[in-house]
């Protein structure tokens, strides 16, 4: 009989995701950033840490890669390159901009959305789904699924199988919560949920804490890499 401290579950609880000191991988990630820089708002080092974390988990896990909040598709295109053509990918975005921020999302979020003249406003992050399709047109079409529409209308219908890596970039409370409510159950044990907005927007962090508490989840919130990318590490099925 396996001792409790030697079980896979207990080892998952203690797992840390240390950044690899592989200059070849870092160079490859930096090249992907340069290739797709005009299609993302993510700074280079955070962009590269996202890819390094994804590469590390996909080395150990089969399963689908899902991103909620794709915008112009810079991160999505890079994720396709790192994950390779043997997996399935699902990308969700309204392509119509962000929903209205609410007090639950915090004063910063509401102020950002109200300041339509600010250079960081980017037309409330509106973009064009067809431009994203063109960006990734060289990737096998049967492996890539693009879901256009509000998360509340699209995410509940996910049917892409077990998820290895789920990346959440929905900014606000409601957007983050609907993704957790409908996709968390599909994330396999030892899989991860990358939380792009955990530090920036109060709504995202509140949704994460509320969801984990309400469901009694055993998941751990961890950090990765020099930039401290926030993630949920799923310990149990």
matplotlib code that plots the C-alpha trace (Angstrom):
import matplotlib.pyplot as plt

x = [0.0, 1.4, 2.1, -0.1, 2.9, 4.0, 0.7, 0.4, -2.2, 0.1, 3.0, 0.7, 0.0, 3.7, 4.5, 6.2, 6.6, 10.2, 11.2, 13.7, 17.1, 17.0, 18.4, 17.1, 13.5, 13.8, 15.2, 12.3, 9.7, 11.3, 11.2, 7.5, 6.9, 8.6, 6.6, 3.3, 4.0, 1.5, -1.3, -0.9, -0.8, 1.2, 4.8, 7.6, 8.8, 5.3, 4.5, 7.6, 6.8, 3.3, 4.8, 7.5, 4.8, 2.6, 5.5, 6.4, 2.9, 2.3, 5.4, 3.7, 0.0, -2.1, -5.2, -6.7, -5.4, -8.1, -7.9, -10.7, -10.0, -8.0, -8.3, -6.1, -4.6, -0.9, -0.8, -3.0, -0.8, 2.3, 0.5, -0.3, 3.4, 4.5, 1.7, 2.1, -0.3, -1.2, -3.5, -6.9, -7.3, -10.3, -10.3, -13.1, -13.7, -16.6, -14.4, -16.8, -14.9, -15.2, -18.6, -19.4, -17.3, -19.2, -18.4, -17.3, -14.5, -13.2, -12.7, -9.6, -11.5, -14.4, -12.1, -10.2, -13.4, -14.7, -11.5, -12.2, -9.4, -6.6, -4.0, -4.5, -8.2, -7.9, -11.6, -12.6, -10.5, -12.8, -11.2, -12.0, -12.4, -11.5, -8.2, -7.5, -8.4, -6.0, -3.2, -3.4, -4.5, -1.4, -2.3, -4.4, -8.0, -9.4, -7.4, -8.5, -11.9, -12.8, -15.9, -17.1, -19.6, -20.0, -18.5, -22.0, -23.3, -20.3, -18.3, -21.1, -21.2, -17.5, -17.1, -13.4, -12.5, -10.0, -8.1, -4.3, -3.9, -6.6, -5.7, -8.1, -7.8, -11.4, -10.5, -13.8, -15.5, -18.4, -16.3, -13.8, -16.5, -18.4, -15.2, -14.4, -18.0, -18.1, -14.5, -12.8, -14.5, -12.8, -9.3, -7.5, -5.7, -2.2, -3.5, -3.3, -5.4, -3.3, -4.8, -3.7, -5.6, -5.2, -3.0, -4.3, -8.1, -10.0, -12.8, -10.6, -9.0, -12.4, -13.9, -11.0, -11.3, -15.1, -15.1, -12.4, -14.1, -17.6, -16.7, -14.5, -11.7, -8.3, -6.5, -3.5, -2.7, 0.9, 3.4, 5.7, 8.9, 10.6, 7.4, 5.4, 2.6, -0.4, -2.0, -4.4, -2.9, -5.6, -4.7, -7.8, -10.1]
y = [0.0, 3.4, 5.7, 8.9, 11.1, 9.2, 9.3, 11.3, 13.5, 14.6, 15.1, 17.4, 19.4, 20.1, 20.8, 24.0, 25.3, 26.6, 28.5, 26.6, 28.0, 26.9, 29.7, 28.0, 28.0, 31.6, 32.7, 30.9, 32.6, 36.0, 35.4, 34.6, 37.8, 39.8, 38.0, 38.7, 41.9, 44.0, 41.5, 41.6, 44.0, 41.7, 42.8, 40.7, 39.1, 38.2, 36.9, 34.7, 33.4, 32.4, 30.4, 28.8, 27.7, 26.3, 24.4, 22.9, 21.7, 20.3, 18.3, 16.3, 16.4, 15.5, 17.5, 20.6, 24.2, 26.8, 30.6, 32.9, 36.5, 36.3, 39.9, 40.2, 36.8, 37.4, 35.1, 32.5, 32.4, 31.8, 29.2, 27.3, 27.3, 26.1, 23.4, 22.0, 20.6, 17.4, 19.1, 20.8, 24.5, 26.5, 30.3, 32.5, 36.2, 38.5, 40.4, 43.3, 44.6, 44.2, 44.1, 47.0, 47.1, 47.1, 48.1, 44.5, 45.0, 47.9, 51.6, 51.2, 49.1, 51.5, 54.5, 52.8, 52.0, 55.5, 57.2, 56.6, 59.0, 57.3, 55.6, 52.4, 52.2, 50.5, 51.1, 49.0, 46.2, 45.7, 43.8, 41.7, 37.9, 37.5, 39.2, 36.6, 33.8, 35.2, 35.4, 31.7, 30.5, 28.4, 26.1, 23.0, 24.2, 21.0, 21.6, 25.2, 26.2, 29.9, 30.8, 34.3, 35.9, 36.8, 34.2, 33.7, 32.5, 30.4, 29.0, 26.9, 24.9, 23.8, 20.2, 20.0, 17.3, 17.4, 20.6, 20.7, 24.5, 27.1, 30.7, 33.3, 36.9, 38.1, 41.0, 41.4, 39.5, 38.1, 37.1, 35.3, 33.6, 32.2, 30.6, 29.1, 27.8, 26.0, 25.1, 24.4, 20.9, 20.1, 20.9, 17.7, 17.0, 18.6, 21.0, 24.7, 27.9, 30.9, 34.1, 37.0, 39.7, 38.4, 41.3, 44.0, 43.9, 43.4, 41.7, 38.8, 38.2, 38.4, 35.9, 33.5, 33.7, 33.4, 30.4, 28.5, 29.2, 28.5, 25.1, 24.0, 23.6, 22.1, 24.0, 26.0, 29.5, 29.6, 31.9, 31.2, 32.8, 36.1, 38.0, 36.0, 34.8, 33.8, 30.5, 28.0, 24.5, 21.9, 19.2, 17.0, 15.9]
z = [0.0, -1.0, 2.0, 2.0, 1.5, -1.6, -3.4, -6.7, -5.1, -2.2, -4.6, -6.7, -3.6, -3.1, -6.8, -7.7, -11.2, -11.4, -14.5, -16.6, -17.4, -21.0, -23.2, -26.4, -25.1, -23.9, -27.2, -29.0, -26.8, -27.3, -31.1, -30.9, -28.9, -31.6, -34.3, -32.6, -30.6, -32.5, -31.7, -27.9, -25.0, -22.8, -22.0, -23.4, -20.1, -19.0, -22.5, -22.4, -18.9, -20.0, -22.8, -20.6, -18.1, -20.8, -22.3, -19.0, -18.3, -21.8, -21.5, -18.8, -19.8, -22.8, -23.3, -24.8, -24.6, -24.0, -23.9, -22.9, -23.9, -27.2, -28.4, -31.6, -31.0, -30.3, -27.3, -29.0, -32.0, -29.8, -27.8, -31.0, -31.9, -28.4, -28.1, -31.6, -34.1, -32.3, -29.7, -29.9, -29.1, -28.2, -28.3, -26.9, -27.3, -28.0, -30.5, -29.6, -26.7, -22.9, -21.1, -18.8, -15.7, -12.4, -8.8, -8.2, -10.7, -8.7, -9.2, -11.4, -13.9, -14.0, -14.4, -17.3, -19.2, -18.7, -20.0, -23.7, -24.8, -22.9, -25.2, -23.3, -24.0, -27.4, -28.3, -25.2, -26.7, -29.8, -32.6, -35.6, -35.5, -39.2, -38.6, -35.9, -38.3, -40.8, -38.2, -37.5, -40.9, -41.4, -38.4, -39.1, -39.1, -37.6, -34.5, -33.8, -32.7, -32.4, -30.4, -31.1, -28.7, -25.0, -22.6, -21.1, -24.5, -25.6, -22.7, -21.2, -24.4, -24.3, -25.5, -26.2, -23.7, -20.8, -20.5, -19.8, -19.9, -19.5, -19.9, -18.5, -19.8, -19.3, -17.0, -15.1, -12.3, -14.3, -17.3, -15.0, -13.0, -16.0, -17.3, -13.9, -13.4, -16.8, -17.5, -14.2, -14.1, -17.4, -16.2, -15.5, -12.2, -12.4, -15.0, -14.7, -15.1, -16.0, -14.5, -16.7, -14.7, -11.2, -10.1, -12.4, -11.9, -8.6, -10.3, -11.5, -8.1, -6.4, -8.8, -8.3, -4.5, -4.5, -6.8, -5.0, -1.6, -2.7, -4.3, -1.5, -4.0, -3.0, -5.8, -5.0, -6.3, -7.4, -9.1, -11.9, -13.4, -12.8, -13.5, -11.0, -13.4, -11.3, -11.8, -10.2, -10.0, -9.9, -7.3, -7.5, -10.3]

ax = plt.figure().add_subplot(projection="3d")
ax.plot(x, y, z, "-o")
ax.set_aspect("equal")
plt.show()
